[in-house]
């Protein structure tokens, strides 16, 4: 006996076939029409051993939220202490569907693969290797994928959302020691839009997630003009702060913080610690002298890395 279950966010839906109490991914729909490609069940790597949730037996019946709002089912490994719950939920306000895993048991969770698409013409990074350039990092990490009027990816800055030929993988390296407390993975999100507008719709989605401050927050950073021990000192910083205070008073502007970038630090002091330990030779008055010169309501910040 089987039945179809949709988790529907409006523009996009995930469709599952539930056979003998076991959901299997069937399709992703964009405005009710299936998009190209096939999907695998999620998978994990625990103690260097790959585990596909497709091979795990279910525990109990799947939980289906009313109104196509979500789907949840539980799995158990037959030969080791490993329990996995798959959680699929529709966010109708954002117009997306999210899928995550909840994992308990024993061992080290090393990787989760939340989506693996086959036979798709996806666009996105092809590797996540570092460039080798200073401070460049790995440009492929945490980037979304686009295909067939969809945007998708694991919502994490370290995610490996990658394209390889006609396949697209949304995964995340992990480093969690499993026990009885659930490890809930970040979600893989999928959203729909008109073909050709995938990037615009993804940016609109991000704008909906970002917290909106009640006003513009202004931060002044002194790296470009004073970021060097030969130029960053109490007299140069105080002069700049006094100029900012004068400009703020003249134009009604507000400065929330002034950040001293690299070159503020002195030698390590075991008693004073690092915070507030400006180089005493260049900042004899310490933070107090700088704060006294700051625009009204503004604070002093320190660059840390």
Residue frames relative to the residue before (quaternion, step in Angstrom):
aa qw qx qy qz dx dy dz
X 1.0000 0.0000 0.0000 0.0000 0.00 0.00 0.00
X 0.0148 0.8089 -0.5858 0.0478 3.56 -0.87 0.94
X 0.0246 -0.7744 0.6314 0.0321 3.53 -1.32 0.35
X 0.4418 -0.6749 0.5270 0.2676 3.56 -1.24 0.50
X 0.0811 -0.7648 0.6384 0.0307 3.54 -1.09 0.85
X 0.1424 -0.7790 0.6076 0.0617 3.55 -0.89 0.99
X 0.1499 -0.7105 0.6774 0.1179 3.52 -1.16 0.76
X 0.0454 -0.8758 0.4715 -0.0921 3.48 -0.02 1.45
X 0.1373 -0.8036 0.5770 0.0491 3.57 -0.71 1.14
X 0.6696 -0.4541 0.3013 0.5046 3.58 1.29 0.11
X 0.8111 0.1793 -0.1081 0.5462 3.61 0.07 -1.20
X 0.8014 0.1625 -0.0538 0.5732 3.59 1.10 -0.69
X 0.0121 -0.7843 0.6203 -0.0090 3.55 -1.16 0.68
X 0.2673 -0.6957 0.6360 0.2003 3.52 -1.28 0.55
X 0.1803 -0.7894 0.5835 0.0621 3.54 -0.96 0.97
X 0.0839 -0.7949 0.6009 -0.0009 3.55 -0.94 1.02
X 0.2812 -0.6982 0.6298 0.1916 3.50 -1.27 0.60
X 0.1746 -0.7845 0.5898 0.0785 3.58 -0.62 1.14
X 0.0059 0.8010 -0.5941 0.0730 3.57 -0.45 1.28
X 0.8342 -0.0839 0.0081 0.5451 3.57 -0.63 1.15
X 0.7382 -0.4364 0.2207 0.4646 3.56 0.95 0.93
X 0.6595 0.4990 -0.3048 0.4724 3.59 1.28 0.09
X 0.2775 -0.7654 0.5546 0.1721 3.65 -0.56 1.11
X 0.0584 -0.7611 0.6455 0.0237 3.54 -1.11 0.84
X 0.4772 -0.6744 0.4664 0.3160 3.63 -0.89 0.83
X 0.1893 -0.7929 0.5744 0.0748 3.55 -0.91 0.99
X 0.7906 -0.1867 0.1861 0.5526 3.56 0.75 -1.03
X 0.2669 -0.6574 0.6581 0.2518 3.46 -1.47 0.08
X 0.1914 -0.7978 0.5660 0.0803 3.55 -0.82 1.02
X 0.1751 -0.7350 0.6460 0.1091 3.52 -1.18 0.75
X 0.8179 -0.1280 0.0161 0.5607 3.55 -0.43 1.28
X 0.7599 -0.4290 0.1915 0.4493 3.53 0.91 1.02
X 0.6681 0.4616 -0.2968 0.5024 3.60 1.27 -0.06
X 0.4458 -0.6976 0.4787 0.2923 3.64 -0.72 0.98
X 0.3283 -0.7238 0.5711 0.2052 3.58 -1.02 0.82
X 0.6409 -0.5372 0.3828 0.3926 3.53 -1.25 0.40
X 0.6676 0.5187 -0.3803 0.3750 3.53 -1.22 0.55
X 0.2772 -0.7253 0.6063 0.1719 3.52 -1.32 0.50
X 0.2715 -0.7688 0.5647 0.1278 3.55 -1.17 0.68
X 0.3225 -0.7082 0.5943 0.2030 3.53 -1.13 0.75
X 0.5735 -0.5284 0.4811 0.4005 3.52 -1.35 0.21
X 0.6051 -0.5497 0.4145 0.3997 3.62 -1.15 0.46
X 0.1198 -0.7826 0.6072 0.0679 3.57 -1.25 0.47
X 0.2232 -0.7588 0.6009 0.1150 3.55 -1.34 0.39
X 0.2067 -0.6974 0.6517 0.2148 3.50 -1.42 0.09
X 0.0101 0.7883 -0.6117 0.0657 3.57 -0.69 1.18
X 0.8297 -0.0506 -0.0191 0.5556 3.58 -0.68 1.12
X 0.6977 -0.5040 0.2382 0.4500 3.55 0.96 1.04
X 0.6194 0.5310 -0.3478 0.4620 3.62 1.22 0.09
X 0.3659 -0.7313 0.5243 0.2376 3.64 -0.74 0.97
X 0.0738 -0.7769 0.6253 0.0088 3.54 -1.06 0.86
X 0.1635 -0.7737 0.6055 0.0899 3.59 -0.68 1.10
X 0.4423 -0.6892 0.4961 0.2885 3.56 -0.84 0.90
X 0.5338 0.6240 -0.4102 0.3968 3.61 1.21 -0.32
X 0.7106 0.4551 -0.2500 0.4748 3.59 1.17 -0.59
X 0.6130 0.5685 -0.3519 0.4208 3.61 1.23 -0.15
X 0.4375 -0.6849 0.5079 0.2856 3.61 -0.96 0.78
X 0.4900 -0.6657 0.4857 0.2845 3.54 -1.18 0.63
X 0.2589 -0.7162 0.6242 0.1746 3.51 -1.35 0.42
X 0.8337 0.0386 -0.0630 0.5472 3.58 -0.52 1.17
X 0.6380 -0.5202 0.4119 0.3909 3.52 -1.34 -0.21
X 0.5449 -0.6006 0.4508 0.3730 3.61 -1.10 0.53
X 0.3574 -0.7106 0.5681 0.2111 3.54 -1.18 0.66
X 0.0998 -0.8050 0.5848 -0.0004 3.56 -0.66 1.18
X 0.3332 -0.7461 0.5417 0.1971 3.57 -0.70 1.08
X 0.5616 -0.6078 0.4326 0.3579 3.59 -1.04 0.68
X 0.8285 0.2592 -0.1768 0.4637 3.52 -1.21 0.56
X 0.5828 -0.6124 0.3620 0.3927 3.60 1.10 0.67
X 0.3646 0.7867 -0.4418 0.2301 3.57 1.15 0.56
X 0.8149 -0.1338 0.1064 0.5538 3.61 1.09 -0.44
X 0.1574 -0.7569 0.6302 0.0723 3.51 -1.37 0.33
X 0.0186 0.7907 -0.6095 0.0542 3.54 -1.00 0.89
X 0.0923 0.7846 -0.6115 0.0448 3.55 -1.00 0.83
X 0.3421 -0.7564 0.5376 0.1478 3.52 -1.21 0.69
X 0.1306 -0.7855 0.6046 0.0202 3.51 -1.13 0.86
X 0.1181 -0.7805 0.6096 0.0724 3.56 -1.21 0.48
X 0.4305 -0.6804 0.5272 0.2716 3.57 -1.05 0.78
X 0.4372 -0.7404 0.4382 0.2619 3.62 -0.72 0.95
X 0.7945 0.3265 -0.1572 0.4873 3.61 1.14 -0.50
X 0.7757 0.2238 -0.1651 0.5665 3.60 1.19 0.05
X 0.5787 -0.5780 0.4452 0.3644 3.54 -1.28 0.33
X 0.3837 0.6897 -0.5153 0.3339 3.54 0.05 1.34
X 0.0064 -0.7891 0.6119 -0.0526 3.55 -0.71 1.16
X 0.0674 -0.8021 0.5931 -0.0193 3.56 -0.88 1.01
X 0.0898 -0.7492 0.6529 0.0652 3.54 -1.05 0.85
X 0.2325 -0.7473 0.6094 0.1268 3.56 -0.99 0.93
X 0.0927 -0.8098 0.5793 -0.0029 3.58 -0.72 1.12
X 0.0122 -0.7826 0.6210 -0.0413 3.57 -0.68 1.14
X 0.0521 0.8205 -0.5632 0.0831 3.59 -0.68 1.06
X 0.3426 -0.7218 0.5701 0.1913 3.52 -1.17 0.75
X 0.1393 -0.7469 0.6455 0.0779 3.56 -0.94 0.96
X 0.1884 -0.8359 0.5058 0.0995 3.57 0.06 1.27
X 0.5894 0.5702 -0.3795 0.4284 3.58 1.11 -0.55
X 0.7417 0.3635 -0.2056 0.5249 3.58 1.02 -0.81
X 0.3946 -0.7425 0.4585 0.2876 3.59 1.24 -0.34
X 0.6013 0.5406 -0.3624 0.4635 3.59 1.09 0.71
X 0.2789 -0.7029 0.6203 0.2082 3.53 -1.38 0.28
X 0.1450 -0.7942 0.5879 0.0505 3.56 -0.93 0.96
X 0.1052 -0.7744 0.6224 0.0437 3.56 -1.16 0.76
X 0.0617 0.7877 -0.6099 0.0614 3.58 -0.90 0.93
X 0.3587 -0.7039 0.5687 0.2289 3.54 -1.36 0.19
X 0.1713 -0.7320 0.6499 0.1121 3.53 -1.26 0.62
X 0.0445 -0.8461 0.5276 -0.0603 3.57 -0.41 1.27
X 0.0363 0.7587 -0.6500 0.0235 3.56 -1.05 0.87
X 0.4100 0.7106 -0.5165 0.2456 3.56 -1.27 0.27
X 0.5503 -0.5696 0.4741 0.3846 3.53 -1.08 -0.81
X 0.6180 0.5277 -0.4151 0.4090 3.54 -1.08 0.77
X 0.5079 -0.6259 0.5012 0.3148 3.54 -1.35 -0.07
X 0.2794 -0.7486 0.5832 0.1463 3.54 -0.67 1.15
X 0.1220 -0.8545 0.5048 0.0116 3.56 -0.45 1.26
X 0.8071 -0.0209 0.0494 0.5880 3.58 1.13 -0.52
X 0.0783 -0.7551 0.6463 0.0777 3.54 -1.19 0.62
X 0.1425 -0.7498 0.6421 0.0718 3.52 -1.09 0.84
X 0.1837 -0.8474 0.4938 0.0660 3.54 -0.19 1.31
X 0.7867 0.0494 -0.0416 0.6140 3.58 1.15 -0.54
X 0.0203 0.7563 -0.6538 0.0137 3.54 -1.13 0.78
X 0.1405 -0.8142 0.5630 0.0206 3.53 -0.35 1.35
X 0.1407 -0.7604 0.6285 0.0832 3.55 -1.16 0.74
X 0.8418 0.1766 -0.1425 0.4898 3.54 -1.20 0.64
X 0.4882 0.6159 -0.4654 0.4072 3.53 0.79 1.08
X 0.3234 -0.7041 0.5935 0.2179 3.55 -1.24 0.50
X 0.0618 0.8449 -0.5227 0.0952 3.54 0.47 1.26
X 0.2495 -0.7321 0.6141 0.1570 3.53 -1.29 0.50
X 0.4175 0.6815 -0.5219 0.2983 3.54 -0.95 0.93
X 0.7433 -0.3854 0.2771 0.4714 3.60 -1.28 -0.08
X 0.3150 -0.7569 0.5461 0.1721 3.55 -1.17 0.65
X 0.7836 0.0542 -0.0744 0.6144 3.58 1.26 -0.10
X 0.3087 -0.7423 0.5645 0.1871 3.56 -1.30 0.28
X 0.3152 0.7646 -0.5061 0.2446 3.59 1.14 0.59
X 0.5240 -0.6184 0.4730 0.3454 3.61 -1.05 0.68
X 0.5050 -0.6661 0.4623 0.2958 3.56 -1.14 0.62
X 0.4618 -0.6649 0.4652 0.3581 3.58 1.13 -0.58
X 0.5820 0.5680 -0.3835 0.4377 3.59 1.23 -0.23
X 0.6008 -0.5926 0.4005 0.3569 3.55 -1.06 0.77
X 0.8620 0.0639 -0.0936 0.4941 3.56 -0.94 1.03
X 0.4898 0.6826 -0.4360 0.3226 3.61 1.22 0.15
X 0.2625 -0.7875 0.5215 0.1974 3.60 1.06 -0.64
X 0.6053 -0.5196 0.4387 0.4138 3.54 -1.26 -0.50
X 0.3339 -0.8026 0.4510 0.2022 3.62 -0.22 1.21
X 0.6509 0.5424 -0.3321 0.4144 3.62 1.13 -0.42
X 0.5589 0.6343 -0.3932 0.3616 3.60 1.19 -0.25
X 0.8657 0.1917 -0.1229 0.4458 3.53 -1.15 0.75
X 0.5265 0.6411 -0.4117 0.3771 3.59 1.22 0.31
X 0.4752 -0.6764 0.4729 0.3049 3.63 -1.07 0.60
X 0.3332 -0.6852 0.6025 0.2377 3.51 -1.41 0.18
X 0.1660 -0.7821 0.5961 0.0735 3.55 -1.19 0.64
X 0.2844 0.7435 -0.5839 0.1593 3.56 -1.01 0.82
X 0.8784 0.1000 -0.0582 0.4637 3.54 -1.25 0.64
X 0.6937 -0.4662 0.2785 0.4732 3.57 1.00 0.77
X 0.6124 0.5197 -0.3524 0.4803 3.59 1.23 0.48
X 0.1126 -0.7008 0.6828 0.1732 3.50 -1.40 0.27
X 0.0417 0.8098 -0.5795 0.0817 3.55 -1.00 0.81
X 0.3034 0.7408 -0.5717 0.1800 3.55 -1.29 0.34
X 0.5370 -0.5728 0.4994 0.3663 3.54 -1.30 0.37
X 0.3730 -0.7597 0.4960 0.1944 3.56 -0.80 1.05
X 0.5005 0.5946 -0.4635 0.4255 3.54 0.30 1.33
X 0.5191 -0.6692 0.4223 0.3231 3.64 -0.89 0.82
X 0.7066 0.4312 -0.2716 0.4910 3.60 1.19 -0.40
X 0.3846 0.7527 -0.4663 0.2609 3.59 1.26 0.16
X 0.2694 -0.7208 0.6169 0.1651 3.53 -1.24 0.63
X 0.0695 0.7682 -0.6241 0.1246 3.54 0.05 1.37
X 0.1106 0.8509 -0.4825 0.1757 3.52 0.03 1.36
X 0.3044 -0.7247 0.5949 0.1679 3.54 -1.28 0.61
X 0.0416 0.7692 -0.6364 0.0395 3.57 -1.04 0.88
X 0.8158 -0.1179 0.0417 0.5647 3.58 -0.20 1.25
X 0.7736 -0.2748 0.2234 0.5255 3.57 -0.72 -1.08
X 0.6019 0.5336 -0.3691 0.4657 3.58 1.20 0.52
X 0.1031 -0.7652 0.6331 0.0553 3.53 -1.23 0.60
X 0.1074 -0.8088 0.5782 0.0036 3.55 -0.79 1.10
X 0.1202 -0.7621 0.6341 0.0513 3.56 -1.00 0.94
X 0.1771 0.8068 -0.5251 0.2047 3.57 -0.16 1.32
X 0.1795 -0.7702 0.6040 0.0988 3.53 -1.35 0.24
X 0.3672 -0.6856 0.5777 0.2478 3.62 -0.79 0.95
X 0.1301 -0.8044 0.5789 0.0290 3.54 -0.97 0.89
X 0.0695 -0.7692 0.6317 0.0666 3.56 -1.29 0.23
X 0.3387 0.7430 -0.4972 0.2932 3.56 0.56 1.20
X 0.3023 -0.7176 0.5990 0.1868 3.55 -0.98 0.92
X 0.3269 -0.7908 0.4912 0.1631 3.55 -0.53 1.20
X 0.0892 0.7443 -0.6610 0.0351 3.53 -1.24 0.64
X 0.7749 -0.3460 0.2373 0.4728 3.59 -1.15 -0.51
X 0.6032 0.5358 -0.3657 0.4640 3.59 1.23 -0.20
X 0.4682 -0.7145 0.4330 0.2875 3.61 -0.66 1.01
X 0.2267 -0.7031 0.6568 0.1511 3.52 -1.14 0.81
X 0.1235 -0.7951 0.5926 0.0388 3.57 -0.53 1.20
X 0.3331 -0.7658 0.5169 0.1881 3.57 -0.59 1.13
X 0.5807 -0.5059 0.4707 0.4304 3.57 -1.25 0.20
X 0.5201 -0.6615 0.4555 0.2904 3.55 -1.20 0.52
X 0.2979 -0.6364 0.6578 0.2713 3.48 -1.38 0.32
X 0.1852 -0.7966 0.5715 0.0674 3.55 -0.80 1.05
X 0.0361 -0.7656 0.6400 0.0542 3.55 -1.17 0.58
X 0.0180 -0.7905 0.6112 -0.0357 3.52 -0.92 1.03
X 0.3128 -0.7703 0.5373 0.1420 3.57 -1.17 0.59
X 0.0453 0.7713 -0.6329 0.0502 3.51 -1.24 0.62
X 0.6594 -0.4502 0.3814 0.4659 3.57 -1.25 -0.16
X 0.5564 -0.5999 0.4410 0.3689 3.62 -0.96 0.74
X 0.7517 0.3316 -0.2809 0.4961 3.54 -0.89 0.99
X 0.7238 0.3771 -0.2392 0.5261 3.60 1.26 -0.26
X 0.2754 0.8067 -0.4939 0.1713 3.59 1.21 0.34
X 0.6841 0.4780 -0.3064 0.4579 3.60 0.84 -0.90
X 0.6399 0.5224 -0.3325 0.4550 3.61 0.93 -0.84
X 0.6859 0.4792 -0.2938 0.4623 3.58 0.89 -0.89
X 0.6140 0.5317 -0.3513 0.4657 3.59 1.06 -0.66
X 0.6636 0.4867 -0.3115 0.4750 3.61 0.94 -0.81
X 0.6109 0.5255 -0.3507 0.4772 3.60 1.07 -0.65
X 0.6272 0.5339 -0.3284 0.4623 3.57 1.04 -0.81
X 0.6532 0.5060 -0.3143 0.4673 3.60 0.94 -0.85
X 0.6362 0.5320 -0.3345 0.4476 3.59 0.96 -0.82
X 0.6532 0.5168 -0.3134 0.4561 3.57 1.10 -0.65
X 0.6717 0.4941 -0.2891 0.4703 3.59 1.20 -0.49
X 0.6268 0.5733 -0.3474 0.3972 3.55 1.03 -0.77
X 0.4436 -0.6601 0.5225 0.3075 3.58 -0.99 0.76
X 0.2942 -0.7632 0.5514 0.1641 3.53 -0.95 0.86
X 0.3373 -0.7450 0.5283 0.2282 3.63 -0.52 1.05
X 0.5761 -0.6078 0.4119 0.3593 3.59 -1.09 0.59
X 0.7849 0.0325 -0.0349 0.6178 3.59 1.25 -0.30
X 0.6372 -0.5072 0.4054 0.4152 3.54 -1.28 0.16
X 0.2271 -0.7588 0.5981 0.1226 3.57 -0.92 0.96
X 0.1826 -0.8130 0.5498 0.0587 3.57 -0.68 1.12
X 0.0281 -0.7790 0.6255 -0.0331 3.55 -0.77 1.14
X 0.1631 -0.7644 0.6187 0.0795 3.56 -0.88 0.99
X 0.1009 -0.7920 0.6018 0.0205 3.57 -0.84 1.05
X 0.2975 -0.8165 0.4764 0.1333 3.59 -0.81 0.98
X 0.2964 0.7910 -0.5018 0.1860 3.61 1.19 0.32
X 0.7361 0.4734 -0.2717 0.4003 3.59 0.68 -1.05
X 0.7671 0.3409 -0.2146 0.4993 3.58 1.00 -0.60
X 0.8173 0.2049 -0.0959 0.5300 3.63 1.08 -0.61
X 0.4756 0.7352 -0.4029 0.2663 3.59 1.22 -0.01
X 0.6092 0.4883 -0.3951 0.4842 3.54 0.53 1.18
X 0.5801 -0.6146 0.3843 0.3717 3.64 -0.89 0.78
X 0.6540 0.5322 -0.3273 0.4265 3.60 1.05 -0.64
X 0.7678 0.3348 -0.1850 0.5140 3.60 1.17 -0.44
X 0.6816 0.4541 -0.2997 0.4893 3.62 1.12 -0.51
X 0.2598 0.7263 -0.5886 0.2418 3.53 -0.54 1.25
X 0.7251 -0.4527 0.2859 0.4331 3.54 -1.28 0.29
X 0.6823 0.4945 -0.3159 0.4361 3.61 0.85 -0.88
X 0.6838 0.4707 -0.3082 0.4646 3.64 0.91 -0.80
X 0.6593 0.4959 -0.3170 0.4680 3.60 0.99 -0.75
X 0.6466 0.5086 -0.3264 0.4655 3.60 0.94 -0.86
X 0.6345 0.5287 -0.3372 0.4518 3.60 0.97 -0.80
X 0.6731 0.4813 -0.3031 0.4727 3.58 0.95 -0.82
X 0.6432 0.5184 -0.3253 0.4601 3.58 0.98 -0.77
X 0.6488 0.5093 -0.3185 0.4672 3.58 0.99 -0.79
X 0.6370 0.5133 -0.3267 0.4733 3.59 1.05 -0.73
X 0.6384 0.5103 -0.3234 0.4770 3.59 1.03 -0.77
X 0.6438 0.5207 -0.3251 0.4568 3.58 0.97 -0.84
X 0.6503 0.5076 -0.3171 0.4679 3.59 1.00 -0.80
X 0.6595 0.5010 -0.3085 0.4678 3.59 0.98 -0.86
X 0.6344 0.5309 -0.3313 0.4538 3.57 1.02 -0.79
X 0.6752 0.4920 -0.2978 0.4618 3.56 0.95 -0.83
X 0.6765 0.5082 -0.2965 0.4428 3.57 0.99 -0.83
X 0.8068 0.2977 -0.1237 0.4951 3.58 0.93 -0.92
X 0.4787 -0.6860 0.4360 0.3319 3.58 1.22 0.03
X 0.3922 0.7204 -0.4775 0.3149 3.56 1.18 0.54
X 0.2642 -0.7470 0.5870 0.1665 3.54 -1.29 0.36
X 0.1190 -0.7625 0.6329 0.0630 3.56 -1.02 0.89
X 0.2891 -0.7985 0.5074 0.1462 3.56 -0.58 1.15
X 0.8108 -0.0728 0.0772 0.5756 3.59 1.00 -0.72
X 0.1976 -0.7298 0.6445 0.1139 3.50 -1.25 0.64
X 0.1684 -0.8250 0.5370 0.0514 3.56 -0.57 1.19
X 0.2790 -0.7147 0.6196 0.1656 3.53 -0.94 0.99
X 0.2620 -0.7850 0.5441 0.1379 3.56 -0.54 1.17
X 0.8084 -0.2617 0.1809 0.4953 3.56 -1.30 -0.23
X 0.6911 0.4166 -0.3928 0.4411 3.55 -1.01 1.04
X 0.5242 0.6203 -0.4360 0.3877 3.62 1.18 0.04
X 0.6594 0.5913 -0.3075 0.3480 3.57 1.05 -0.84
X 0.2722 -0.7297 0.6043 0.1681 3.51 -1.22 0.62
X 0.7338 -0.3588 0.2934 0.4967 3.58 -1.17 -0.48
X 0.5922 -0.5841 0.4228 0.3598 3.55 -1.19 0.60
X 0.1218 -0.7753 0.6183 0.0423 3.53 -0.94 0.99
X 0.3930 -0.7550 0.4628 0.2476 3.65 -0.40 1.16
X 0.6933 0.4674 -0.2870 0.4674 3.59 1.08 -0.60
X 0.7378 0.3991 -0.2321 0.4925 3.58 0.87 -0.91
X 0.3584 -0.7215 0.5131 0.2963 3.57 1.13 -0.57
X 0.6962 -0.4825 0.3409 0.4078 3.53 -1.27 -0.32
X 0.6686 0.5118 -0.3192 0.4350 3.58 0.85 -0.96
X 0.8257 0.1954 -0.1702 0.5011 3.53 -0.85 1.00
X 0.5875 0.5820 -0.3770 0.4172 3.59 1.24 -0.09
X 0.0072 -0.8048 0.5912 -0.0511 3.55 0.47 1.22
X 0.6235 -0.5303 0.4080 0.4043 3.54 -1.19 0.55
X 0.3577 -0.7800 0.4619 0.2242 3.64 -0.36 1.18
X 0.6050 0.5670 -0.3692 0.4197 3.59 1.12 -0.48
X 0.7578 0.3478 -0.1925 0.5174 3.59 1.09 -0.68
X 0.7687 0.2335 -0.1362 0.5796 3.58 1.23 -0.45
X 0.0655 -0.8534 0.5157 0.0382 3.61 0.55 1.14
X 0.7066 0.4497 -0.2741 0.4726 3.61 1.09 -0.60
X 0.4195 -0.7362 0.4459 0.2883 3.60 1.28 -0.02
X 0.7872 -0.3101 0.2356 0.4782 3.54 -1.27 -0.37
X 0.5949 0.5978 -0.3712 0.3884 3.58 1.05 -0.71
X 0.6579 0.5075 -0.3202 0.4550 3.60 0.95 -0.81
X 0.6591 0.4966 -0.3129 0.4702 3.56 1.02 -0.75
X 0.6558 0.5219 -0.3175 0.4436 3.58 0.92 -0.88
X 0.6273 0.5508 -0.3376 0.4349 3.57 1.05 -0.72
X 0.7160 0.4372 -0.2499 0.4834 3.58 1.12 -0.63
X 0.5140 0.6786 -0.4057 0.3327 3.59 1.23 -0.28
X 0.6026 -0.5399 0.4278 0.4029 3.60 -1.18 0.46
X 0.6289 -0.5552 0.3821 0.3876 3.58 -1.09 0.65
X 0.8144 0.2272 -0.1952 0.4971 3.54 -0.86 1.02
X 0.6268 0.5491 -0.3375 0.4379 3.59 1.25 -0.14
X 0.2776 -0.7648 0.5599 0.1567 3.55 -1.12 0.65
X 0.4404 -0.6567 0.5426 0.2835 3.53 -1.37 0.12
X 0.1118 -0.8028 0.5844 0.0390 3.57 -0.82 1.00
X 0.2613 -0.7486 0.5900 0.1525 3.56 -1.26 0.47
X 0.4436 -0.6751 0.5286 0.2608 3.55 -0.99 0.92
X 0.0104 -0.7813 0.6237 -0.0191 3.57 -0.97 0.95
X 0.0905 0.7861 -0.6103 0.0381 3.58 -1.10 0.64
